[in-house]
Amino acid sequence: MNYELPKGSRLLNKEFTYGVATSSFQIEGGVEHRLPCIWDTFCATPGKVKDGSNGDLACDHYHLWREDIALISSLGVDAYRLSIAWGRVMNQDGSLNQQGVDFYIGILDELKAKNIKSFVTLYHWDLPQHIEDQGGWLNRNTAYLFQDYADKLSKAFGDRVYSYATLNEPFCSSYLGYEAGIHAPGLTKKAYGRQSAHHLLLAHGLAMQVLQKNSPNSMNGIVLNFTPAYPLTDSAEDKRAAQLADDYFNQWYIKPVFDGAYPDSFELLADADKPVIEPGDFDIIKAPLDFLGVNFYTRTVYKATEGRDFIEVDMVDAPKTDIGWEIYPQAFTDLLVSLHQKYKLPPVYITENGAAAADQLHNGVVDDQLRLSYYQSHLNAVHQAVEQGVDIQGYFAWSLMDNFEWAEGYLKRFGIVYVDYNSQQRTVKNSGLAYKNLISNR
């Protein structure tokens, strides 16, 4: 039960960082000790979450964090990626909530005591509801509220944090939340998706200013997700469809950060759908990064169709994970190499990669073969990208443990640790044991 990598692979060096990742709303619970957020509201709206569940308890990490850090330590990882619940550390009047700050300081100090690097994400989708009530990410002022939050929190945390990411996956916050309506706050308008994306990127740039000032010794950057777009055929029409989809879902979020501009296909938007961009915005957005976090799970395939720029094609016979995403590790290598060729990248960390599987606990064992083979093939895909010159310095498994999987509720399990939601018992799956072996045998 081991992951095999070629001899001499950079991924087998002690300097290569291995970690596990979680996010606040997905694991914490402790809802009575924080302000309501957009996901609380979304969960309470009938029909939005498949199993009708919510994050009130989740994995009860709010009370079990000491045991969970002991668990993380037992896996032998170098780093732990966690997110801060904005509404746990900030009061509605904009002052710090010291009880919430102390909760995270306890976690950060415990990680440091166990020699585990803390990778802190400031925003993983759980916008306080009172800010959404003022327009949320459609309101330019939210970007400045985020800067203030980043400023106060980074001062409060002092030198405890190894790395800060401003945002996790602004694509999901903007497109899934404000354009497709699949995620909180559940709005559905193209103009909303584009405007919220711009304000999120602005928030990132503004936060980078205060992070680099308050925490100059931490590694500060952003985490972007990518779903590489492939044409169904080699026809010029399908290739163009894939290119337009790639611009819309992937390059839209990285090109402003590195090039200070949206993709050329911006001009294809109707004027009513174009975001309001103020002079100087791109100068703020393209603040220099210490690292880029890349999240990858799957690819998508597109074809041209009349009346629309592109349409997604379901690869019916392809192997898929339990959430229905195609398993196609070559896309991971292709993505990393293409980003390296297209942009002047800082060091790259794979901040999320993993698979949902229909896990069963039998006699204290979870034999998650699908996830084992997924990690094996994707670690090899990262190795291939490194061999082609991409500066990748770390890899985080998503996720540490089964948790609240957003609009899927508790129906999908991504963890390398199994969670029995009734007893809150944690059991390391075979994929997690193999991960521990890989890390400890470097």
C-alpha positions as a Markdown table, in Angstrom:
| # | Residue | x | y | z |
|---|---|---|---|---|
| 1 | Met | 0.0 | 0.0 | 0.0 |
| 2 | Asn | 2.4 | 2.6 | -1.3 |
| 3 | Tyr | 2.5 | 5.4 | -3.8 |
| 4 | Glu | 5.4 | 4.7 | -6.2 |
| 5 | Leu | 7.4 | 7.6 | -7.8 |
| 6 | Pro | 10.4 | 7.4 | -10.1 |
| 7 | Lys | 13.8 | 7.2 | -8.3 |
| 8 | Gly | 15.3 | 10.7 | -8.0 |
| 9 | Ser | 11.9 | 12.4 | -8.3 |
| 10 | Arg | 11.8 | 15.9 | -6.7 |
| 11 | Leu | 8.6 | 14.7 | -5.0 |
| 12 | Leu | 10.8 | 12.3 | -3.0 |
| 13 | Asn | 13.0 | 15.1 | -1.6 |
| 14 | Lys | 12.7 | 16.1 | 2.1 |
| 15 | Glu | 12.4 | 19.7 | 0.8 |
| 16 | Phe | 9.2 | 19.0 | -1.0 |
| 17 | Thr | 6.3 | 19.9 | 1.2 |
| 18 | Tyr | 3.4 | 17.4 | 1.7 |
| 19 | Gly | 0.3 | 18.5 | 3.4 |
| 20 | Val | -3.4 | 18.0 | 4.0 |
| 21 | Ala | -6.2 | 20.6 | 3.5 |
| 22 | Thr | -9.5 | 21.6 | 4.9 |
| 23 | Ser | -11.8 | 24.6 | 5.1 |
| 24 | Ser | -13.6 | 26.3 | 8.0 |
| 25 | Phe | -17.3 | 25.9 | 7.0 |
| 26 | Gln | -16.7 | 22.3 | 5.9 |
| 27 | Ile | -15.3 | 21.0 | 9.2 |
| 28 | Glu | -15.7 | 23.4 | 12.1 |
| 29 | Gly | -19.3 | 23.5 | 13.2 |
| 30 | Gly | -19.3 | 25.8 | 16.3 |
| 31 | Val | -22.0 | 27.9 | 14.6 |
| 32 | Glu | -23.1 | 29.5 | 17.8 |
| 33 | His | -19.6 | 31.1 | 18.2 |
| 34 | Arg | -19.6 | 33.0 | 14.9 |
| 35 | Leu | -21.7 | 35.3 | 12.7 |
| 36 | Pro | -24.1 | 33.8 | 10.2 |
| 37 | Cys | -22.6 | 33.4 | 6.7 |
| 38 | Ile | -24.0 | 33.0 | 3.2 |
| 39 | Trp | -23.7 | 29.2 | 3.4 |
| 40 | Asp | -25.8 | 29.1 | 6.5 |
| 41 | Thr | -28.5 | 31.0 | 4.6 |
| 42 | Phe | -28.0 | 28.8 | 1.5 |
| 43 | Cys | -28.3 | 25.6 | 3.5 |
| 44 | Ala | -31.5 | 26.9 | 5.1 |
| 45 | Thr | -33.1 | 27.4 | 1.7 |
| 46 | Pro | -35.0 | 24.3 | 0.7 |
| 47 | Gly | -33.7 | 22.4 | -2.3 |
| 48 | Lys | -30.2 | 24.1 | -2.4 |
| 49 | Val | -28.2 | 21.3 | -0.6 |
| 50 | Lys | -28.9 | 17.8 | -1.9 |
| 51 | Asp | -29.4 | 16.0 | 1.4 |
| 52 | Gly | -30.9 | 19.1 | 3.1 |
| 53 | Ser | -28.0 | 19.3 | 5.6 |
| 54 | Asn | -25.9 | 22.2 | 6.9 |
| 55 | Gly | -22.6 | 23.1 | 8.5 |
| 56 | Asp | -23.9 | 23.6 | 12.1 |
| 57 | Leu | -22.0 | 20.6 | 13.4 |
| 58 | Ala | -20.0 | 19.3 | 10.4 |
| 59 | Cys | -17.0 | 17.4 | 11.8 |
| 60 | Asp | -17.2 | 19.4 | 15.1 |
| 61 | His | -13.6 | 20.5 | 14.6 |
| 62 | Tyr | -14.4 | 23.5 | 16.7 |
| 63 | His | -14.4 | 21.2 | 19.7 |
| 64 | Leu | -12.2 | 18.4 | 18.4 |
| 65 | Trp | -9.3 | 20.5 | 17.0 |
| 66 | Arg | -6.7 | 19.2 | 19.4 |
| 67 | Glu | -7.5 | 15.6 | 18.5 |
| 68 | Asp | -7.5 | 16.6 | 14.8 |
| 69 | Ile | -4.1 | 18.2 | 15.0 |
| 70 | Ala | -2.8 | 15.0 | 16.7 |
| 71 | Leu | -4.3 | 13.1 | 13.8 |
| 72 | Ile | -2.6 | 15.4 | 11.2 |
| 73 | Ser | 0.7 | 15.0 | 13.1 |
| 74 | Ser | 0.3 | 11.2 | 13.0 |
| 75 | Leu | 0.2 | 11.3 | 9.2 |
| 76 | Gly | 3.7 | 12.8 | 9.2 |
| 77 | Val | 2.8 | 15.7 | 6.9 |
| 78 | Asp | 4.9 | 18.9 | 6.7 |
| 79 | Ala | 2.0 | 21.3 | 6.4 |
| 80 | Tyr | -1.7 | 21.8 | 7.1 |
| 81 | Arg | -3.8 | 24.1 | 5.0 |
| 82 | Leu | -6.8 | 25.6 | 6.8 |
| 83 | Ser | -9.1 | 28.5 | 6.3 |
| 84 | Ile | -10.3 | 31.2 | 8.6 |
| 85 | Ala | -14.0 | 31.8 | 9.1 |
| 86 | Trp | -14.3 | 35.6 | 8.5 |
| 87 | Gly | -17.4 | 35.7 | 10.7 |
| 88 | Arg | -15.7 | 34.0 | 13.6 |
| 89 | Val | -12.8 | 36.5 | 13.9 |
| 90 | Met | -14.6 | 39.7 | 13.0 |
| 91 | Asn | -17.6 | 41.4 | 14.7 |
| 92 | Gln | -20.3 | 43.1 | 12.6 |
| 93 | Asp | -18.9 | 46.5 | 13.5 |
| 94 | Gly | -15.5 | 45.6 | 12.0 |
| 95 | Ser | -13.7 | 45.0 | 15.3 |
| 96 | Leu | -11.8 | 41.7 | 16.0 |
| 97 | Asn | -13.7 | 39.0 | 17.9 |
| 98 | Gln | -11.0 | 38.0 | 20.3 |
| 99 | Gln | -12.7 | 34.7 | 21.2 |
| 100 | Gly | -12.6 | 33.7 | 17.5 |
| 101 | Val | -9.0 | 35.0 | 17.0 |
| 102 | Asp | -7.9 | 33.0 | 20.1 |
| 103 | Phe | -9.5 | 29.8 | 18.7 |
| 104 | Tyr | -7.2 | 30.0 | 15.6 |
| 105 | Ile | -4.2 | 31.1 | 17.6 |
| 106 | Gly | -4.6 | 27.9 | 19.6 |
| 107 | Ile | -4.5 | 25.9 | 16.4 |
| 108 | Leu | -1.6 | 27.8 | 14.9 |
| 109 | Asp | 0.5 | 27.4 | 18.2 |
| 110 | Glu | -0.3 | 23.7 | 18.3 |
| 111 | Leu | 0.8 | 23.2 | 14.7 |
| 112 | Lys | 4.0 | 25.1 | 15.4 |
| 113 | Ala | 4.7 | 23.0 | 18.5 |
| 114 | Lys | 4.3 | 19.9 | 16.3 |
| 115 | Asn | 6.6 | 21.4 | 13.6 |
| 116 | Ile | 3.7 | 21.6 | 11.0 |
| 117 | Lys | 3.7 | 24.6 | 8.7 |
| 118 | Ser | 0.4 | 26.5 | 8.7 |
| 119 | Phe | -0.9 | 27.5 | 5.3 |
| 120 | Val | -3.8 | 29.9 | 6.1 |
| 121 | Thr | -6.5 | 30.8 | 3.6 |
| 122 | Leu | -8.3 | 34.0 | 4.5 |
| 123 | Tyr | -11.4 | 33.4 | 2.3 |
| 124 | His | -12.9 | 30.0 | 1.5 |
| 125 | Trp | -16.4 | 31.1 | 0.4 |
| 126 | Asp | -18.1 | 31.8 | 3.8 |
| 127 | Leu | -18.8 | 35.5 | 3.4 |
| 128 | Pro | -20.6 | 36.9 | 6.5 |
| 129 | Gln | -24.3 | 37.3 | 5.7 |
| 130 | His | -24.5 | 40.9 | 6.9 |
| 131 | Ile | -21.9 | 41.8 | 4.2 |
| 132 | Glu | -23.9 | 39.9 | 1.6 |
| 133 | Asp | -27.0 | 41.9 | 2.7 |
| 134 | Gln | -25.0 | 45.0 | 1.5 |
| 135 | Gly | -24.5 | 43.5 | -1.9 |
| 136 | Gly | -21.7 | 41.0 | -1.1 |
| 137 | Trp | -19.1 | 40.6 | -3.8 |
| 138 | Leu | -21.3 | 42.7 | -6.2 |
| 139 | Asn | -20.5 | 45.7 | -3.9 |
| 140 | Arg | -17.0 | 47.1 | -4.5 |
| 141 | Asn | -16.8 | 48.1 | -0.8 |
| 142 | Thr | -16.6 | 44.3 | 0.1 |
| 143 | Ala | -13.0 | 44.3 | -1.4 |
| 144 | Tyr | -12.0 | 47.0 | 1.1 |
| 145 | Leu | -13.8 | 45.2 | 4.0 |
| 146 | Phe | -11.7 | 42.2 | 3.0 |
| 147 | Gln | -8.5 | 44.2 | 3.1 |
| 148 | Asp | -9.4 | 45.5 | 6.6 |
| 149 | Tyr | -10.1 | 41.9 | 7.7 |
| 150 | Ala | -6.7 | 40.7 | 6.3 |
| 151 | Asp | -4.9 | 43.7 | 7.9 |
| 152 | Lys | -6.3 | 43.1 | 11.4 |
| 153 | Leu | -6.0 | 39.4 | 11.3 |
| 154 | Ser | -2.5 | 39.2 | 10.1 |
| 155 | Lys | -1.4 | 41.7 | 12.8 |
| 156 | Ala | -3.2 | 39.5 | 15.4 |
| 157 | Phe | -1.6 | 36.3 | 14.2 |
| 158 | Gly | 1.9 | 37.8 | 14.3 |
| 159 | Asp | 4.6 | 35.4 | 13.1 |
| 160 | Arg | 2.6 | 32.2 | 13.5 |
| 161 | Val | 1.6 | 31.7 | 9.9 |
| 162 | Tyr | 4.0 | 30.1 | 7.3 |
| 163 | Ser | 1.9 | 31.1 | 4.3 |
| 164 | Tyr | -1.2 | 33.2 | 3.6 |
| 165 | Ala | -3.5 | 32.7 | 0.6 |
| 166 | Thr | -5.9 | 35.6 | 0.1 |
| 167 | Leu | -8.7 | 33.6 | -1.7 |
| 168 | Asn | -9.6 | 30.0 | -2.4 |
| 169 | Glu | -11.0 | 29.5 | -5.9 |
| 170 | Pro | -12.5 | 32.9 | -6.8 |
| 171 | Phe | -14.1 | 31.1 | -9.8 |
| 172 | Cys | -16.3 | 29.1 | -7.4 |
| 173 | Ser | -17.3 | 32.2 | -5.4 |
| 174 | Ser | -18.1 | 34.3 | -8.5 |
| 175 | Tyr | -19.3 | 31.8 | -11.2 |
| 176 | Leu | -20.9 | 29.2 | -9.0 |
| 177 | Gly | -22.2 | 31.7 | -6.5 |
| 178 | Tyr | -23.4 | 34.7 | -8.5 |
| 179 | Glu | -23.7 | 33.4 | -12.1 |
| 180 | Ala | -24.8 | 29.7 | -12.1 |
| 181 | Gly | -26.5 | 29.8 | -8.6 |
| 182 | Ile | -25.1 | 26.4 | -7.6 |
| 183 | His | -23.3 | 27.8 | -4.6 |
| 184 | Ala | -24.2 | 30.5 | -2.1 |
| 185 | Pro | -25.5 | 33.1 | -2.4 |
| 186 | Gly | -27.3 | 31.4 | -5.3 |
| 187 | Leu | -27.7 | 34.3 | -7.7 |
| 188 | Thr | -28.0 | 33.7 | -11.4 |
| 189 | Lys | -26.9 | 36.4 | -13.8 |
| 190 | Lys | -23.9 | 36.6 | -16.1 |
| 191 | Ala | -23.3 | 40.2 | -15.2 |
| 192 | Tyr | -23.2 | 39.3 | -11.5 |
| 193 | Gly | -20.7 | 36.5 | -12.2 |
| 194 | Arg | -18.3 | 38.9 | -14.0 |
| 195 | Gln | -18.7 | 41.8 | -11.5 |
| 196 | Ser | -18.2 | 39.6 | -8.4 |
| 197 | Ala | -15.1 | 38.0 | -10.1 |
| 198 | His | -13.6 | 41.5 | -10.5 |
| 199 | His | -14.3 | 42.5 | -7.0 |
| 200 | Leu | -12.8 | 39.3 | -5.6 |
| 201 | Leu | -9.6 | 39.8 | -7.6 |
| 202 | Leu | -9.5 | 43.4 | -6.4 |
| 203 | Ala | -9.9 | 42.1 | -2.8 |
| 204 | His | -7.0 | 39.8 | -3.4 |
| 205 | Gly | -4.7 | 42.6 | -4.6 |
| 206 | Leu | -5.7 | 44.9 | -1.7 |
| 207 | Ala | -5.1 | 42.1 | 0.8 |
| 208 | Met | -1.7 | 41.4 | -0.6 |
| 209 | Gln | -0.7 | 45.0 | 0.2 |
| 210 | Val | -1.4 | 44.5 | 3.9 |
| 211 | Leu | -0.1 | 40.9 | 4.1 |
| 212 | Gln | 3.3 | 41.9 | 2.6 |
| 213 | Lys | 3.5 | 44.8 | 5.1 |
| 214 | Asn | 2.3 | 43.0 | 8.2 |
| 215 | Ser | 3.7 | 39.5 | 7.5 |
| 216 | Pro | 6.7 | 40.0 | 5.2 |
| 217 | Asn | 8.3 | 36.7 | 6.3 |
| 218 | Ser | 5.3 | 34.5 | 5.3 |
| 219 | Met | 4.8 | 33.2 | 1.8 |
| 220 | Asn | 1.8 | 35.2 | 0.5 |
| 221 | Gly | -0.3 | 34.4 | -2.6 |
| 222 | Ile | -3.6 | 33.2 | -4.0 |
| 223 | Val | -5.2 | 29.8 | -4.7 |
| 224 | Leu | -6.8 | 29.3 | -8.1 |
| 225 | Asn | -8.7 | 26.2 | -9.4 |
| 226 | Phe | -8.3 | 25.0 | -13.0 |
| 227 | Thr | -10.4 | 22.6 | -15.0 |
| 228 | Pro | -8.5 | 22.3 | -18.3 |
| 229 | Ala | -10.7 | 22.5 | -21.4 |
| 230 | Tyr | -10.3 | 20.1 | -24.3 |
| 231 | Pro | -12.0 | 20.1 | -27.7 |
| 232 | Leu | -14.2 | 17.1 | -28.5 |
| 233 | Thr | -12.6 | 16.8 | -32.0 |
| 234 | Asp | -9.8 | 18.4 | -33.9 |
| 235 | Ser | -12.1 | 20.7 | -35.8 |
| 236 | Ala | -11.4 | 24.4 | -35.8 |
| 237 | Glu | -14.9 | 25.0 | -34.3 |
| 238 | Asp | -14.4 | 22.7 | -31.4 |
| 239 | Lys | -10.9 | 24.0 | -30.7 |
| 240 | Arg | -12.3 | 27.5 | -30.6 |
| 241 | Ala | -15.1 | 26.4 | -28.3 |
| 242 | Ala | -12.5 | 24.9 | -25.9 |
| 243 | Gln | -10.4 | 28.0 | -26.1 |
| 244 | Leu | -13.4 | 30.2 | -25.2 |
| 245 | Ala | -14.3 | 28.0 | -22.3 |
| 246 | Asp | -10.8 | 28.0 | -21.0 |
| 247 | Asp | -10.7 | 31.8 | -21.1 |
| 248 | Tyr | -14.1 | 32.0 | -19.3 |
| 249 | Phe | -13.5 | 29.5 | -16.5 |
| 250 | Asn | -9.7 | 29.4 | -16.1 |
| 251 | Gln | -7.7 | 32.3 | -17.7 |
| 252 | Trp | -10.3 | 34.8 | -16.4 |
| 253 | Tyr | -8.9 | 34.4 | -12.9 |
| 254 | Ile | -5.1 | 34.0 | -13.5 |
| 255 | Lys | -4.5 | 36.5 | -16.4 |
| 256 | Pro | -5.4 | 39.6 | -14.4 |
| 257 | Val | -3.2 | 38.4 | -11.5 |
| 258 | Phe | -0.1 | 38.0 | -13.8 |
| 259 | Asp | -0.8 | 40.1 | -16.9 |
| 260 | Gly | -3.1 | 42.8 | -15.5 |
| 261 | Ala | -5.8 | 42.2 | -18.0 |
| 262 | Tyr | -8.7 | 39.9 | -18.8 |
| 263 | Pro | -8.5 | 37.5 | -21.8 |
| 264 | Asp | -9.2 | 39.0 | -25.2 |
| 265 | Ser | -12.6 | 37.2 | -25.2 |
| 266 | Phe | -13.7 | 39.8 | -22.7 |
| 267 | Glu | -14.7 | 41.8 | -25.8 |
| 268 | Leu | -17.3 | 39.1 | -26.6 |
| 269 | Leu | -19.3 | 40.0 | -23.5 |
| 270 | Ala | -22.4 | 42.1 | -24.0 |
| 271 | Asp | -21.8 | 45.6 | -22.6 |
| 272 | Ala | -24.4 | 44.9 | -20.0 |
| 273 | Asp | -22.4 | 41.9 | -18.7 |
| 274 | Lys | -19.0 | 43.6 | -18.6 |
| 275 | Pro | -17.8 | 44.4 | -15.0 |
| 276 | Val | -17.2 | 48.0 | -13.9 |
| 277 | Ile | -13.4 | 48.4 | -13.8 |
| 278 | Glu | -11.9 | 51.5 | -12.3 |
| 279 | Pro | -8.6 | 53.1 | -13.3 |
| 280 | Gly | -5.7 | 51.5 | -11.4 |
| 281 | Asp | -7.6 | 48.2 | -10.5 |
| 282 | Phe | -5.3 | 46.0 | -12.5 |
| 283 | Asp | -2.2 | 47.6 | -10.9 |
| 284 | Ile | -3.7 | 46.5 | -7.5 |
| 285 | Ile | -4.7 | 43.0 | -8.8 |
| 286 | Lys | -1.3 | 42.1 | -10.2 |
| 287 | Ala | 0.6 | 42.5 | -6.9 |
| 288 | Pro | 3.7 | 40.3 | -7.0 |
| 289 | Leu | 3.0 | 36.8 | -5.5 |
| 290 | Asp | 5.4 | 34.7 | -3.3 |
| 291 | Phe | 3.5 | 31.6 | -4.6 |
| 292 | Leu | 0.6 | 30.4 | -6.7 |
| 293 | Gly | -1.7 | 27.7 | -5.3 |
| 294 | Val | -3.2 | 25.4 | -8.0 |
| 295 | Asn | -6.2 | 23.2 | -7.3 |
| 296 | Phe | -7.0 | 20.5 | -9.8 |
| 297 | Tyr | -9.5 | 17.6 | -9.9 |
| 298 | Thr | -10.6 | 16.9 | -13.5 |
| 299 | Arg | -10.9 | 18.2 | -17.1 |
| 300 | Thr | -13.9 | 19.2 | -19.3 |
| 301 | Val | -14.5 | 18.5 | -22.9 |
| 302 | Tyr | -16.3 | 21.0 | -25.2 |
| 303 | Lys | -17.8 | 21.2 | -28.6 |
| 304 | Ala | -19.1 | 24.1 | -30.8 |
| 305 | Thr | -22.8 | 24.5 | -31.0 |
| 306 | Glu | -25.1 | 27.0 | -32.7 |
| 307 | Gly | -26.2 | 30.0 | -30.7 |
| 308 | Arg | -23.6 | 29.4 | -27.9 |
| 309 | Asp | -19.9 | 29.8 | -27.7 |
| 310 | Phe | -19.3 | 26.4 | -26.3 |
| 311 | Ile | -21.2 | 23.4 | -24.7 |
| 312 | Glu | -19.8 | 20.8 | -22.3 |
| 313 | Val | -19.8 | 17.2 | -23.4 |
| 314 | Asp | -20.2 | 14.3 | -20.9 |
| 315 | Met | -17.5 | 11.7 | -21.6 |
| 316 | Val | -19.9 | 8.9 | -20.9 |
| 317 | Asp | -17.5 | 5.9 | -21.0 |
| 318 | Ala | -14.6 | 7.6 | -19.1 |
| 319 | Pro | -13.6 | 6.5 | -15.6 |
| 320 | Lys | -15.1 | 8.9 | -13.0 |
| 321 | Thr | -15.0 | 9.6 | -9.3 |
| 322 | Asp | -18.1 | 9.3 | -7.1 |
| 323 | Ile | -19.0 | 13.0 | -7.8 |
| 324 | Gly | -19.1 | 12.3 | -11.5 |
| 325 | Trp | -15.8 | 14.0 | -12.5 |
| 326 | Glu | -13.7 | 12.3 | -15.1 |
| 327 | Ile | -10.3 | 10.8 | -14.0 |
| 328 | Tyr | -7.8 | 12.2 | -16.5 |
| 329 | Pro | -4.4 | 12.7 | -14.9 |
| 330 | Gln | -2.7 | 13.8 | -18.2 |
| 331 | Ala | -4.7 | 17.0 | -17.9 |
| 332 | Phe | -2.9 | 17.8 | -14.7 |
| 333 | Thr | 0.5 | 17.7 | -16.4 |
| 334 | Asp | -0.8 | 19.5 | -19.4 |
| 335 | Leu | -2.3 | 22.3 | -17.2 |
| 336 | Leu | 0.9 | 22.8 | -15.1 |
| 337 | Val | 3.1 | 22.9 | -18.2 |
| 338 | Ser | 0.8 | 25.3 | -20.0 |
| 339 | Leu | 0.6 | 27.7 | -17.1 |
| 340 | His | 4.4 | 27.6 | -16.8 |
| 341 | Gln | 4.7 | 28.5 | -20.5 |
| 342 | Lys | 2.0 | 31.2 | -20.5 |
| 343 | Tyr | 2.9 | 33.1 | -17.3 |
| 344 | Lys | 6.0 | 34.1 | -15.3 |
| 345 | Leu | 5.0 | 32.0 | -12.3 |
| 346 | Pro | 6.3 | 32.2 | -8.8 |
| 347 | Pro | 6.9 | 28.8 | -7.0 |
| 348 | Val | 3.8 | 26.6 | -7.4 |
| 349 | Tyr | 2.1 | 24.6 | -4.7 |
| 350 | Ile | -0.6 | 22.0 | -5.5 |
| 351 | Thr | -3.0 | 23.2 | -2.8 |
| 352 | Glu | -5.8 | 20.8 | -3.6 |
| 353 | Asn | -6.0 | 17.5 | -5.4 |
| 354 | Gly | -8.2 | 14.5 | -4.6 |
| 355 | Ala | -11.2 | 12.3 | -5.3 |
| 356 | Ala | -14.6 | 11.5 | -4.0 |
| 357 | Ala | -15.3 | 7.8 | -3.5 |
| 358 | Ala | -18.2 | 5.8 | -2.1 |
| 359 | Asp | -16.2 | 4.7 | 0.9 |
| 360 | Gln | -17.3 | 2.0 | 3.3 |
| 361 | Leu | -15.9 | 1.3 | 6.8 |
| 362 | His | -15.5 | -2.5 | 7.3 |
| 363 | Asn | -13.9 | -3.9 | 10.5 |
| 364 | Gly | -12.1 | -0.6 | 11.1 |
| 365 | Val | -10.7 | -0.5 | 7.6 |
| 366 | Val | -11.6 | 1.7 | 4.6 |
| 367 | Asp | -10.1 | 0.2 | 1.5 |
| 368 | Asp | -10.5 | 3.1 | -0.9 |
| 369 | Gln | -8.9 | 1.7 | -4.1 |
| 370 | Leu | -10.4 | 4.3 | -6.4 |
| 371 | Arg | -8.7 | 7.1 | -4.3 |
| 372 | Leu | -5.5 | 5.2 | -4.0 |
| 373 | Ser | -5.1 | 4.9 | -7.8 |
| 374 | Tyr | -6.3 | 8.5 | -8.3 |
| 375 | Tyr | -3.5 | 9.8 | -6.0 |
| 376 | Gln | -0.9 | 7.5 | -7.6 |
| 377 | Ser | -1.7 | 8.7 | -11.1 |
| 378 | His | -1.9 | 12.4 | -10.1 |
| 379 | Leu | 1.3 | 12.4 | -8.1 |
| 380 | Asn | 3.0 | 11.0 | -11.2 |
| 381 | Ala | 1.4 | 13.7 | -13.2 |
| 382 | Val | 2.9 | 16.3 | -10.9 |
| 383 | His | 6.3 | 14.5 | -11.2 |
| 384 | Gln | 6.0 | 14.8 | -15.0 |
| 385 | Ala | 5.3 | 18.5 | -14.8 |
| 386 | Val | 8.4 | 19.0 | -12.6 |
| 387 | Glu | 10.4 | 17.0 | -15.2 |
| 388 | Gln | 9.2 | 19.5 | -17.8 |
| 389 | Gly | 10.6 | 22.5 | -15.8 |
| 390 | Val | 7.6 | 23.6 | -13.6 |
| 391 | Asp | 8.8 | 24.8 | -10.2 |
| 392 | Ile | 6.4 | 22.8 | -7.9 |
| 393 | Gln | 7.4 | 22.9 | -4.3 |
| 394 | Gly | 4.5 | 21.2 | -2.5 |
| 395 | Tyr | 1.3 | 19.0 | -2.7 |
| 396 | Phe | -1.7 | 19.0 | -0.5 |
| 397 | Ala | -4.2 | 16.2 | -0.4 |
| 398 | Trp | -7.9 | 17.3 | -0.5 |
| 399 | Ser | -9.0 | 16.6 | 2.0 |
| 400 | Leu | -7.8 | 15.6 | 5.4 |
| 401 | Met | -11.2 | 14.2 | 6.3 |
| 402 | Asp | -14.7 | 13.6 | 5.0 |
| 403 | Asn | -16.8 | 16.8 | 5.5 |
| 404 | Phe | -19.6 | 19.0 | 4.4 |
| 405 | Glu | -19.2 | 19.0 | 0.6 |
| 406 | Trp | -21.1 | 22.2 | -0.2 |
| 407 | Ala | -24.2 | 21.7 | -2.4 |
| 408 | Glu | -23.7 | 17.9 | -2.1 |
| 409 | Gly | -24.0 | 18.0 | 1.7 |
| 410 | Tyr | -22.6 | 14.9 | 3.3 |
| 411 | Leu | -23.2 | 12.6 | 0.4 |
| 412 | Lys | -19.7 | 12.8 | -1.1 |
| 413 | Arg | -16.5 | 11.7 | 0.7 |
| 414 | Phe | -13.2 | 13.3 | -0.3 |
| 415 | Gly | -11.2 | 12.6 | 2.9 |
| 416 | Ile | -8.1 | 10.4 | 3.4 |
| 417 | Val | -9.7 | 10.0 | 6.9 |
| 418 | Tyr | -13.2 | 8.6 | 7.2 |
| 419 | Val | -15.6 | 10.4 | 9.5 |
| 420 | Asp | -18.6 | 8.7 | 11.1 |
| 421 | Tyr | -20.9 | 11.7 | 11.4 |
| 422 | Asn | -22.9 | 10.2 | 14.2 |
| 423 | Ser | -20.0 | 9.4 | 16.5 |
| 424 | Gln | -17.4 | 11.8 | 15.0 |
| 425 | Gln | -15.0 | 8.9 | 15.0 |
| 426 | Arg | -12.1 | 9.3 | 12.6 |
| 427 | Thr | -10.5 | 6.4 | 10.8 |
| 428 | Val | -7.5 | 6.8 | 8.5 |
| 429 | Lys | -8.3 | 5.2 | 5.1 |
| 430 | Asn | -5.9 | 3.1 | 3.1 |
| 431 | Ser | -5.2 | 6.1 | 0.9 |
| 432 | Gly | -4.2 | 8.0 | 4.0 |
| 433 | Leu | -1.9 | 5.2 | 5.2 |
| 434 | Ala | -0.2 | 5.1 | 1.8 |
| 435 | Tyr | 0.2 | 8.9 | 1.9 |
| 436 | Lys | 1.9 | 8.6 | 5.3 |
| 437 | Asn | 4.2 | 5.9 | 3.9 |
| 438 | Leu | 5.2 | 8.1 | 1.0 |
| 439 | Ile | 6.0 | 11.1 | 3.2 |
| 440 | Ser | 7.9 | 9.1 | 5.9 |
| 441 | Asn | 10.0 | 7.2 | 3.4 |
| 442 | Arg | 11.5 | 10.2 | 1.5 |
